[in-house]
Amino acid sequence: MKPAWLAWMVAAAALAGCGRYEDFTLPPAEGQRSGVKPRWETRAEPVIARGEANQWDSVDVLNPSVFSWKGVLWNLYSGYDGQVWHTGLAESRDGEHWEKKGRILSPGPAGWEGDYIAANGSALAHEGEILYWYQAGIPPRIGLARSGDGKTWSKHGEPVLGLGPRGSWDERGAADPYVARFGDHFYLFYLGEDRARRQRLGVARSKDGVTWWKLRSNPVLELGEPGTFDEQGLGEPAVWISHGRYWMIYTGRDRSEVRRLGLAWSADGVSWERGPEETVLSGTSDWNRKVICDPAVMPAGGAVRVWFGGGDVAHPAENIHGQIGLAMLYLEGK
């Protein structure tokens, strides 16, 4: 039998290394569950373009995160200058015409963030402040920044969602956060990467947005079958409620690194069913013919506005000539 002090140390080490885990489902989705037929309409031109040469967002503009703040739509998006990813702010009255307000967050010079990325995040307004969960560091983990006005930001000192234990599905990376509030919890859907470089989707929940409990049975969405649009990797989930169920738009990568948006739905936010092939959104314009990714959603009645990143180079990360586009997803009765 282990001495009591040794058992305590083992338990403490396990908690520190493995994180917190629990079994849960999301609250029952409001509304009457009914059959719907999804239909996409995509705006032909981007709504946010890359910046001028030598600007902080001159190479790629991706990862929109749109929310309403003081009567205006705010978009915390990612910009790449060829070396570093940053987060910037744009504002809009209608979701189509955006005014850039400049860079607001960059990687820290030391500590866990490193010097590569402080972007690819998810923002929402809650109790008078903006909460922004973002990806940083190598290997990637998820941090949190707060602001009361969108100008002055305070970063939480350490990652709020870290790597899983050895051999787990998110042992090598926790990235692409998307946070929504359902009931009295925040729910964080995210990408996890294992030692085989498989990228799948999981979920965690929190009361305060800082202390997270991962779902014990993660991942919640596996790779697609060979030959499908998401056989190589999943990422960048966005989740909302409509028609009495949870819906998810996510990015899928095929073996040629072409990226498209897939659709899935769930009764409990944990067990997900993929939509059929005709619900997959592919790029149809020159500027997004190889990549459509990074969805951000805003439901409006029977439709959902979807802002997304697009590019004309098939690559899983950057240098894709990224710009931000807009689509409408209509959930029509069958």
N, C-alpha and C positions, 0 to 999 in steps of 0.2 A: 504494500500500500504506500502511495506517495505521501510524504509529510504534507500537512495542511498548507504550509507556506509555499511549497513547490507546486502544489495543485493550483494555488491562487496565481502564481507567476505564469504557469502554463496557460491558464484561462485568460489572464490579462494579455499575454503575448498573442494568443489566438484572436482576441477581440481587436487588438491593434493592427494585426496583419491581415485579418480576413474581413474586417468591417462588421456591420450589423445586419442581421438577416431576420426576416419574419415571413409568415404566410399571410397573404391578404388578397382581396379583390377590391376593385373600385366600387364606389357607391352605385346603387341602381340608377341607370340612365333615365332621365326624365323624358316624358313624352310617350306617345303611343307607338309601339313598334309596328312598322308597316313595310311592305315591299317597295323598294325604290329601284329606279334604273339610273345609274350615274351617267352624266354627260358632261364633256369638257368643251369649253370655248376659251381660246387663247388669244390674247392680244399679240399682233404680229411684231411690234417693235418693243424694245426694252423701255422700262419706265425709269430706271436709274442706270446711267452709263458710267463707264470708267472715267477717272479724272484725267487731267492734262498730264503731259510728260513730267516726270520727277515729283508728282504729287504722291501722297501716301496711299492713294487708291488707283494708281495709274495702270497697274497690270491686270488686276482682277477686282471685281465688285460682286460679292456673293453673300450668302447666308443672311437674308433679311429676317428680322424679328419685329413684327408690327403689333402695336397696341395703341389704345386710346388713352391720351393724357391731357387733361384740362381742355377738352373740346377739340383737340387736334390729333391726327394720327402721327405717331412717332415710329421711326424705323431705325433700330440699332442693327447696322449691317457691317459686314466684314470687308476690309479693303487690303489689298496686297501691293506692295511697292517693288516686288522682285526679290526681297530679302526677308521682310517681316510682315506678319499679319497684324492689323490693328482693328479696333471697332470705331465706327463713326456713326453720326446721327444725321438723319434726314427727316423733314416734316412735310405733311401734306394735309390738305382739306378733303380731298376726294379719293386718295389712294392711287391715283394715276399720275399726278403732277407733283413731283417731289423737289424740295429745296434742301440741298446739302448744307449742314451746319458745321461740319468739320469733324476732326478726330476727337474722340473722348477717352479712349483707353488704349494703352500699349503694354507690351510685356514688361515685367519688372526687370531691372538690371541684375538682380540676384535672387536666390531662393528657388522655390519649386517651379516657377514659371519659365525660367530660362530666358532666351532672347528671340524665340521664334514666333509665338502666337499668343494673343490675348483677344480672341474673337470667336466666331462660330458659335454664337450663344443664343440664349432665349431670355426675353425680357417680359415682365408684366408689372402692372401697377397694383400695389397692395397697401392699404392702410396709410395712404399719403406719401408713399415713397416708391421709387422704381427699384425693382430687384432684377439683377441681370446675372444669370448663370452662364459661364463661358468656359471654353476649352483652352488649356495652356499646358506647357511643359512637354518634355520627352522622357518617358512615355506620357501620353496625354492623360490628364485628369481634369476634373471640373471644379472651377472656382466660383466665387460669388462676389459681386460688387453691388453697392447700394448708392442711391442718390435721392435727395429730396427735391432737386430742381433740374436734373439732367445735365448740369454743368460741373458740379463738384462731386467726385466719386470717391468712395471708400471701399477698398478691397478687404475681404476677409483674409486673415493672415495665411491660412493653409487651405489646401483643397477641401471642399465639402463633400466630394464624392471621389474616392480613390480607386485603386486597383483591387481586384479580387485576389484570393489566396492562390498559391501555387497550384497549377492544374485546373483552375477555374476558367469559365467562359470569357471573363474580362480580366484575365491575369496580365495582359500586355497593353491594355488601353481602356479608358472610360472617356468617351467623347460624344460630340454631337448632342448636347442636352436640349430637351424640349420640356418645359415646365408648364403645367396647367393646374388650376385649383378646382377640385371637385369635392363638395362637402366641406369638411373641416381639415382636409389635408392638401398639401402640395404633392403632385405626382410628377416624377422626373423620368421621362422615357429617354433612353440613351443607347449609343453604340458601345458594344464591348468587343474586344479583340483577344483571342486566345493565342497560345504559342504556335499554333498552326496557321496564324494570320487570318483565321476566319472572323468575319465581322458580322455580328448579329445584334438583335435588339432586345433590351430588357427594360425593367421599370423599378423605381424605388419610390418611397413615400416619406413625407416629413410633416411635422406639425409647424415648424418654424422656418423651413427653407435652408437650414444650416445642418441639422443632424438628420441624416437620411438612413432609412432601413431598406436594404435591397430585398426584392422578392426572392425567397429561397429557391423557387423553381425556375428562375431565369435560365436561358433567354425565353422571351415570349413569342418571338418570331424567328424562325430558322431560315437558312439559305434556301433559295428556290431550287427546283429540280434542274438537272443538266439541260442546257439549251434554252432556259428561260432568261428573262431580262435581269433577274436578280440572283443568278447562280454564283456570282463571284463575291458579292458582299451586299450588306444592307447598311443603311445609315440614315441620319437626319429625319427622324420621325416627327410628325405633327399630329396632335390628337384633339378631338372635340366630340361633343354630343349632338346628335340629330336623329329624329325619327325613332326615339326610344332605344338607341344603341350608341356605342362608342365607334368612332371612325378614326382611321389613321391613314395619312399619306406619308410615304417614305421613299427614299432614294434606293434604287437597285442598280447594281453594276453587273454587266455581263463580262465575258472573257476578253472582249476587245476593249474594255474600259469605257464603253458607251454607257451613259447613265440616263435613267428614265424614272418617272414617278409611278409608284404602285399604290393601290388602294386596298385596305383591309378593314374589317369590322368585327365587333366583339360585343357580347352581352355583358361582360364583367370587366373589361379592360385588361384581362390577363390571357384568356384563350382567344386567339385571333384567327379569322378566316380570310384568306386572300380573295380579292376580286378576280373575275375572269380576265382573260387577256385583253378584251376590248376596253377595260377600264384603265389600262396603262397609258400614261401620257408621255409621248415622245416629242422631241423637237422637230418643228416643221419649217422653221425659218433659217436663213443662213447663219444668223448669230447664235442659234442654240441647237444646231443640227446634230451635235455630238453629245451634248450634256444638258439635261434638265435635272435640277437637284435642289436641296435646301428649302423645302416648302415652309411657309408661314401661313397660317390660316386665320380667317375671321368670318365666322358664320353670319349670315344675314337672311333670315327666313328660310326658304327652301333652297337657298344657294350658299355657296362658300367662296369668298374671295381667297385666292391662293397666290401669294407672291413667291417667286422662286428664282434661283440662280440658273443661268444658262451660259453655254460656251460652245465654241466651234472646234475644240481640240479634245480628243478622248484621252483624259488623264484623271487619275483618282483624286488629285489634290488641287494644284495651282497651275498657273500659266495656261489657262484655257480661254483667255480673252473674255473673262467672266463679266456679265452684266445681269441686272435684275429685271425679271419680267412679271407679268400679271396674267392670271387665268381665272375663269369662273368655273366652279364645279356645281352642276345642277343635280340635285337629288330628286328626281321626278317619280311620281307614283306609276307603278306598272299598270 
